[in-house]
Amino acid sequence: GGVLDITTTEVADEVVGGVFAAGPSRFEAILERRIPYVMSLGACDMVNFGARETVPDKFSQRLFYQHNAQVTLMRTTPDENRAIARWIANKINRATSAVRLLIPEKGVSMLDAVGQPFYDPAADAALFDELEATVNQDSMRQIIRLPHHINDPEFADQLVQNYLQLSSRN
């Protein structure tokens, strides 16, 4: 009857060149179904690669986090985040049914929190601000900023509340 789409990290891989790329049609099947859709930006702060030696040389000077021997994560930059936002906005702007994008202002992943290696408020702001600038918001397409981290129970509550609001319209 609807979708809660919280972790959209594959978009970062699609835009920047990671190994778990979403593909060009990410979000389209959901939007075409015209069902209630609440989404967020889970792990859009990182690009996924395999073992450290598999990371392309062009990224050699970037900030990395070694998740394990097979997974290396790279922090997205403000410019990459603006490109990710435009990619997402392009999809949302095609929506003909209700879509809400909830923004967790205090971080989009476990690594993107105060004291964690990917904490970068400026990079996050680039993502959030570009989304607000490029999504054609109206009664059907809404962006809601929340003063929570994506892993906070209060953020989860807001995701569910927004989903229930949209699903009660159908």
ABEGO torsion letter per residue (X at the ends): XEBBBABAAAAAAAAAGBAABAEAABGAAAAAAGBBBBBBABGAABBBBBBAAABBAAAAABBBBBABAABBBBBBBAAAAAAAAAAAAAAAAABABBBBBBBBAAEABAABBBGBAABBAAAAAAAAAAAAAABBBBAABBBBBBBBBAABAAAAAAAAAAAAAAAAAX
